Amino acid sequence: MKRRILGGTGMSVSEVALGAMMFGAMGNTDHGESVRMIHRALDAGVNLVDTADVYSEGESEEIVGKALKGRRDEVVLATKFGWPTGDDLNRQGGSPRWIVQAVENSLRRLGTDHIDLYQLHRPDPRTDVDETLAALSDLVRSGKVRAIGSSCTPAELIVEAQWTAERRGHHRFRTEQPPYSLLLRGVEAAVLPTAQRYGMGVLTYGPLGSGWLSGRADPSKGARAARGPAAFDLSVPANRAKAEAVARLTELAAEAGMPLSHLATAFVRSHPAVTSVLIGPRRPEHLDDLLAGAETELPPDILDRIDEIVPPGTNVNQNDIYYTPPPLADKRLRRF
């Protein structure tokens, strides 16, 4: 498994990383099988494991903690905080009060004394980023966290956080974790160039487009589709456009002599801004398929053909973006 340096952290990470969102109640409820899958990935050369406190209400972190007993030093361990973990507004976001509590909860569930990469899961418009960075910097200085990062952050907020860190003397976000796939290329326009400009490592998630690019004959039968059926409703014009693009991409993958899943993952890895691609398998066979294509390289002519099907910098369905800036979502902030 090839490796790359994660931004300015100095940490060496595998080009394919293991995302643990599907371990636990959200996906695979068999803890033993999930642990074996994590071991299988580590044995194949994967050394970055990413989870979050909100995945299966902390169960994912507990499973990862079980799997890493005796193997912790082999792994660059990443987790996230910020998404609501209850109805209380003080149990979410990037406030110092919640950060101090959230990190202790994650350390306990993971069974470790430090987290290599601690990431803000979504921007928090209720908290001044200066406050968030100050609290995270304290965690780095204490040794509980090695580096900090952001996720699903628009380019302008990446810039704001970088400037705030420089001006206020805080540790800065060293990584960004955006969604990126053959069907969701919007981050190519501003997010990826901005991350490159600031020397940030980029960990992308969703290379299979929630199952659309898995190669299954009917992606709507997948576990993620069951939780969000509207994403596969073909009466929606944008979903029909996705289905048409997938059909063309499937033909292209066949011409190139590879499964669609390998084409999809290799495409994301090919972008020079991307450090590592997070895969999120639910079953052992899903993991084995993705590991088999971990070193697939796409020649320029295939990349050109992909551009003809889904133009660079475009999202086939804009609703696949999970973060909308508050001024666009809150009518009170956009009407006079």
MARZAKOL-21907 format. One record per residue (C-alpha): residue number from 0; x, y, z. Coordinates in steps of 0.25 Angstrom, whole numbers. Layout:
# residues N
+--------+-------+-------+-------+
| drense |     u |     v |     w |
+--------+-------+-------+-------+
|    NUM |     X |     Y |     Z |
...
+--------+-------+-------+-------+
//
This chain:
# residues 336
+--------+-------+-------+-------+
| drense |     u |     v |     w |
+--------+-------+-------+-------+
|      0 |     0 |     0 |     0 |
|      1 |     6 |    13 |    -4 |
|      2 |     7 |    25 |     6 |
|      3 |     7 |    40 |     6 |
|      4 |    10 |    50 |    16 |
|      5 |    -2 |    56 |    23 |
|      6 |    -1 |    71 |    20 |
|      7 |     9 |    77 |    29 |
|      8 |     7 |    67 |    40 |
|      9 |    19 |    59 |    37 |
|     10 |    10 |    46 |    38 |
|     11 |    11 |    36 |    27 |
|     12 |    -3 |    30 |    23 |
|     13 |    -7 |    20 |    13 |
|     14 |   -14 |    25 |     1 |
|     15 |   -26 |    17 |     4 |
|     16 |   -31 |    19 |    18 |
|     17 |   -42 |    11 |    26 |
|     18 |   -55 |    19 |    30 |
|     19 |   -62 |    13 |    41 |
|     20 |   -76 |    19 |    39 |
|     21 |   -82 |     6 |    36 |
|     22 |   -78 |    -1 |    48 |
|     23 |   -89 |    -2 |    59 |
|     24 |  -104 |     0 |    58 |
|     25 |  -102 |     9 |    46 |
|     26 |   -97 |    -3 |    38 |
|     27 |   -90 |   -16 |    42 |
|     28 |   -95 |   -19 |    56 |
|     29 |   -86 |   -31 |    58 |
|     30 |   -74 |   -26 |    66 |
|     31 |   -66 |   -38 |    64 |
|     32 |   -67 |   -37 |    49 |
|     33 |   -64 |   -22 |    49 |
|     34 |   -52 |   -24 |    57 |
|     35 |   -47 |   -35 |    47 |
|     36 |   -50 |   -25 |    36 |
|     37 |   -41 |   -15 |    43 |
|     38 |   -30 |   -25 |    45 |
|     39 |   -31 |   -29 |    30 |
|     40 |   -29 |   -15 |    26 |
|     41 |   -17 |   -13 |    35 |
|     42 |   -11 |   -26 |    30 |
|     43 |   -13 |   -21 |    15 |
|     44 |    -5 |    -8 |    18 |
|     45 |   -16 |     2 |    22 |
|     46 |   -11 |    10 |    34 |
|     47 |   -21 |    21 |    35 |
|     48 |   -34 |    18 |    42 |
|     49 |   -45 |    29 |    43 |
|     50 |   -57 |    29 |    51 |
|     51 |   -66 |    39 |    59 |
|     52 |   -73 |    41 |    72 |
|     53 |   -87 |    41 |    65 |
|     54 |   -85 |    28 |    57 |
|     55 |   -95 |    19 |    64 |
|     56 |   -95 |    27 |    76 |
|     57 |   -81 |    24 |    79 |
|     58 |   -82 |     9 |    76 |
|     59 |   -73 |    11 |    64 |
|     60 |   -62 |    17 |    73 |
|     61 |   -63 |     5 |    83 |
|     62 |   -62 |    -5 |    72 |
|     63 |   -49 |     2 |    67 |
|     64 |   -44 |     3 |    81 |
|     65 |   -46 |   -12 |    82 |
|     66 |   -39 |   -15 |    69 |
|     67 |   -27 |    -6 |    72 |
|     68 |   -23 |   -13 |    85 |
|     69 |    -9 |   -17 |    84 |
|     70 |    -8 |   -10 |    70 |
|     71 |   -10 |     4 |    74 |
|     72 |     4 |     9 |    70 |
|     73 |     2 |     3 |    56 |
|     74 |    -9 |    13 |    53 |
|     75 |   -12 |    28 |    50 |
|     76 |   -25 |    29 |    58 |
|     77 |   -35 |    40 |    54 |
|     78 |   -48 |    43 |    60 |
|     79 |   -58 |    55 |    59 |
|     80 |   -67 |    63 |    68 |
|     81 |   -77 |    74 |    66 |
|     82 |   -90 |    67 |    61 |
|     83 |  -101 |    66 |    71 |
|     84 |  -100 |    55 |    81 |
|     85 |  -113 |    58 |    87 |
|     86 |  -124 |    69 |    88 |
|     87 |  -116 |    78 |    97 |
|     88 |  -109 |    89 |    89 |
|     89 |   -97 |    88 |    98 |
|     90 |   -94 |    74 |    93 |
|     91 |   -91 |    78 |    79 |
|     92 |   -83 |    88 |    71 |
|     93 |   -69 |    94 |    73 |
|     94 |   -70 |   101 |    87 |
|     95 |   -59 |    99 |    97 |
|     96 |   -69 |    94 |   107 |
|     97 |   -73 |    83 |    98 |
|     98 |   -59 |    80 |    92 |
|     99 |   -53 |    77 |   106 |
|    100 |   -64 |    67 |   109 |
|    101 |   -65 |    61 |    95 |
|    102 |   -50 |    58 |    94 |
|    103 |   -51 |    51 |   108 |
|    104 |   -63 |    42 |   103 |
|    105 |   -55 |    38 |    90 |
|    106 |   -42 |    35 |    97 |
|    107 |   -50 |    26 |   107 |
|    108 |   -58 |    19 |    96 |
|    109 |   -45 |    17 |    87 |
|    110 |   -37 |    12 |    99 |
|    111 |   -25 |    21 |    96 |
|    112 |   -18 |    33 |   103 |
|    113 |   -17 |    41 |    90 |
|    114 |   -24 |    43 |    76 |
|    115 |   -15 |    46 |    64 |
|    116 |   -25 |    54 |    57 |
|    117 |   -37 |    61 |    63 |
|    118 |   -46 |    67 |    53 |
|    119 |   -58 |    77 |    54 |
|    120 |   -69 |    69 |    47 |
|    121 |   -76 |    81 |    42 |
|    122 |   -74 |    96 |    43 |
|    123 |   -81 |   102 |    55 |
|    124 |   -87 |   116 |    52 |
|    125 |   -91 |   118 |    66 |
|    126 |   -77 |   118 |    71 |
|    127 |   -65 |   127 |    68 |
|    128 |   -55 |   119 |    61 |
|    129 |   -45 |   126 |    70 |
|    130 |   -51 |   119 |    82 |
|    131 |   -51 |   106 |    75 |
|    132 |   -36 |   107 |    71 |
|    133 |   -32 |   112 |    84 |
|    134 |   -39 |    99 |    91 |
|    135 |   -33 |    90 |    81 |
|    136 |   -19 |    96 |    82 |
|    137 |   -20 |    93 |    97 |
|    138 |   -22 |    78 |    94 |
|    139 |   -10 |    78 |    85 |
|    140 |    -1 |    84 |    96 |
|    141 |    -7 |    75 |   106 |
|    142 |    -3 |    63 |    97 |
|    143 |   -17 |    57 |    96 |
|    144 |   -18 |    61 |    81 |
|    145 |    -6 |    61 |    71 |
|    146 |   -12 |    69 |    60 |
|    147 |   -26 |    76 |    57 |
|    148 |   -34 |    76 |    44 |
|    149 |   -48 |    81 |    38 |
|    150 |   -58 |    74 |    30 |
|    151 |   -68 |    78 |    20 |
|    152 |   -63 |    92 |    21 |
|    153 |   -66 |   102 |     9 |
|    154 |   -53 |   109 |     4 |
|    155 |   -56 |   123 |    10 |
|    156 |   -57 |   117 |    24 |
|    157 |   -44 |   109 |    22 |
|    158 |   -38 |   122 |    19 |
|    159 |   -44 |   129 |    31 |
|    160 |   -39 |   118 |    40 |
|    161 |   -25 |   118 |    35 |
|    162 |   -24 |   133 |    36 |
|    163 |   -30 |   133 |    50 |
|    164 |   -20 |   122 |    54 |
|    165 |    -8 |   131 |    49 |
|    166 |   -13 |   144 |    55 |
|    167 |   -17 |   138 |    69 |
|    168 |    -5 |   128 |    70 |
|    169 |   -13 |   115 |    70 |
|    170 |   -10 |   102 |    64 |
|    171 |   -17 |   102 |    51 |
|    172 |   -26 |    92 |    43 |
|    173 |   -16 |    82 |    36 |
|    174 |   -26 |    74 |    29 |
|    175 |   -39 |    75 |    22 |
|    176 |   -49 |    64 |    20 |
|    177 |   -59 |    67 |     8 |
|    178 |   -68 |    58 |     0 |
|    179 |   -62 |    54 |   -13 |
|    180 |   -66 |    45 |   -24 |
|    181 |   -68 |    43 |   -39 |
|    182 |   -82 |    49 |   -37 |
|    183 |   -79 |    60 |   -27 |
|    184 |   -67 |    68 |   -32 |
|    185 |   -71 |    81 |   -27 |
|    186 |   -59 |    82 |   -17 |
|    187 |   -50 |    82 |   -29 |
|    188 |   -54 |    97 |   -32 |
|    189 |   -50 |   103 |   -18 |
|    190 |   -48 |    94 |    -7 |
|    191 |   -37 |    85 |   -12 |
|    192 |   -29 |    97 |   -18 |
|    193 |   -30 |   104 |    -5 |
|    194 |   -26 |    92 |     3 |
|    195 |   -14 |    91 |    -6 |
|    196 |   -11 |   106 |    -4 |
|    197 |   -10 |   104 |    11 |
|    198 |    -2 |    91 |    11 |
|    199 |   -14 |    83 |    17 |
|    200 |   -15 |    68 |    16 |
|    201 |   -28 |    64 |     9 |
|    202 |   -36 |    52 |    13 |
|    203 |   -48 |    49 |     4 |
|    204 |   -60 |    41 |     7 |
|    205 |   -71 |    35 |    -1 |
|    206 |   -63 |    30 |   -13 |
|    207 |   -75 |    21 |   -17 |
|    208 |   -85 |    32 |   -16 |
|    209 |   -94 |    25 |    -5 |
|    210 |   -94 |    12 |   -14 |
|    211 |   -97 |    18 |   -27 |
|    212 |   -83 |    15 |   -32 |
|    213 |   -82 |     1 |   -25 |
|    214 |   -85 |    -6 |   -37 |
|    215 |   -97 |   -13 |   -32 |
|    216 |  -108 |   -15 |   -42 |
|    217 |  -118 |    -7 |   -33 |
|    218 |  -111 |     2 |   -23 |
|    219 |  -124 |     6 |   -17 |
|    220 |  -124 |    -8 |   -10 |
|    221 |  -112 |    -4 |    -1 |
|    222 |  -112 |    -1 |    14 |
|    223 |  -109 |    14 |    12 |
|    224 |  -121 |    15 |     2 |
|    225 |  -130 |     9 |    12 |
|    226 |  -127 |    20 |    21 |
|    227 |  -129 |    31 |    11 |
|    228 |  -138 |    26 |     0 |
|    229 |  -140 |    40 |    -6 |
|    230 |  -126 |    39 |   -11 |
|    231 |  -129 |    28 |   -20 |
|    232 |  -143 |    33 |   -25 |
|    233 |  -143 |    33 |   -40 |
|    234 |  -154 |    43 |   -41 |
|    235 |  -144 |    53 |   -36 |
|    236 |  -138 |    59 |   -49 |
|    237 |  -124 |    60 |   -42 |
|    238 |  -125 |    45 |   -38 |
|    239 |  -128 |    42 |   -53 |
|    240 |  -116 |    50 |   -57 |
|    241 |  -108 |    42 |   -47 |
|    242 |  -113 |    28 |   -53 |
|    243 |  -110 |    33 |   -67 |
|    244 |   -96 |    37 |   -62 |
|    245 |   -94 |    23 |   -55 |
|    246 |   -98 |    16 |   -67 |
|    247 |   -87 |    23 |   -76 |
|    248 |   -77 |    21 |   -65 |
|    249 |   -80 |     6 |   -64 |
|    250 |   -77 |     5 |   -79 |
|    251 |   -64 |    12 |   -78 |
|    252 |   -60 |     4 |   -66 |
|    253 |   -63 |    -9 |   -74 |
|    254 |   -55 |    -3 |   -86 |
|    255 |   -43 |     0 |   -76 |
|    256 |   -44 |   -15 |   -71 |
|    257 |   -47 |   -12 |   -57 |
|    258 |   -60 |   -11 |   -47 |
|    259 |   -67 |     2 |   -46 |
|    260 |   -63 |     2 |   -31 |
|    261 |   -48 |     2 |   -35 |
|    262 |   -50 |    13 |   -45 |
|    263 |   -57 |    21 |   -35 |
|    264 |   -47 |    20 |   -24 |
|    265 |   -35 |    22 |   -34 |
|    266 |   -41 |    34 |   -39 |
|    267 |   -42 |    41 |   -25 |
|    268 |   -27 |    36 |   -22 |
|    269 |   -23 |    43 |   -35 |
|    270 |   -25 |    57 |   -31 |
|    271 |   -12 |    63 |   -26 |
|    272 |   -19 |    70 |   -14 |
|    273 |   -24 |    57 |    -9 |
|    274 |   -15 |    50 |     2 |
|    275 |   -24 |    38 |     5 |
|    276 |   -37 |    32 |     1 |
|    277 |   -46 |    27 |    12 |
|    278 |   -54 |    15 |     8 |
|    279 |   -66 |    11 |    17 |
|    280 |   -69 |    -4 |    15 |
|    281 |   -80 |   -11 |    23 |
|    282 |   -77 |   -25 |    20 |
|    283 |   -64 |   -33 |    18 |
|    284 |   -67 |   -35 |     3 |
|    285 |   -68 |   -20 |     1 |
|    286 |   -54 |   -18 |     8 |
|    287 |   -48 |   -29 |     0 |
|    288 |   -53 |   -22 |   -13 |
|    289 |   -48 |    -9 |   -10 |
|    290 |   -34 |   -13 |    -5 |
|    291 |   -32 |   -21 |   -18 |
|    292 |   -33 |    -8 |   -26 |
|    293 |   -25 |     0 |   -16 |
|    294 |   -13 |     3 |   -25 |
|    295 |   -21 |     4 |   -38 |
|    296 |   -16 |    16 |   -47 |
|    297 |   -24 |    23 |   -57 |
|    298 |   -17 |    27 |   -70 |
|    299 |   -19 |    41 |   -76 |
|    300 |   -29 |    37 |   -87 |
|    301 |   -38 |    30 |   -76 |
|    302 |   -38 |    43 |   -68 |
|    303 |   -42 |    51 |   -80 |
|    304 |   -53 |    42 |   -83 |
|    305 |   -58 |    43 |   -69 |
|    306 |   -58 |    58 |   -71 |
|    307 |   -67 |    57 |   -83 |
|    308 |   -77 |    49 |   -74 |
|    309 |   -77 |    58 |   -62 |
|    310 |   -70 |    71 |   -64 |
|    311 |   -59 |    76 |   -54 |
|    312 |   -64 |    84 |   -42 |
|    313 |   -78 |    80 |   -44 |
|    314 |   -88 |    72 |   -35 |
|    315 |   -98 |    64 |   -42 |
|    316 |  -108 |    65 |   -31 |
|    317 |  -105 |    77 |   -22 |
|    318 |  -114 |    72 |   -11 |
|    319 |  -103 |    61 |    -8 |
|    320 |   -95 |    72 |    -1 |
|    321 |   -99 |    71 |    14 |
|    322 |   -95 |    85 |    18 |
|    323 |  -102 |    97 |    15 |
|    324 |   -97 |   111 |    20 |
|    325 |  -107 |   117 |    30 |
|    326 |  -110 |   129 |    22 |
|    327 |  -116 |   120 |    11 |
|    328 |  -124 |   111 |    20 |
|    329 |  -129 |   121 |    30 |
|    330 |  -140 |   130 |    23 |
|    331 |  -138 |   140 |    34 |
|    332 |  -124 |   143 |    29 |
|    333 |  -127 |   145 |    14 |
|    334 |  -140 |   153 |    14 |
|    335 |  -141 |   167 |    18 |
+--------+-------+-------+-------+
//
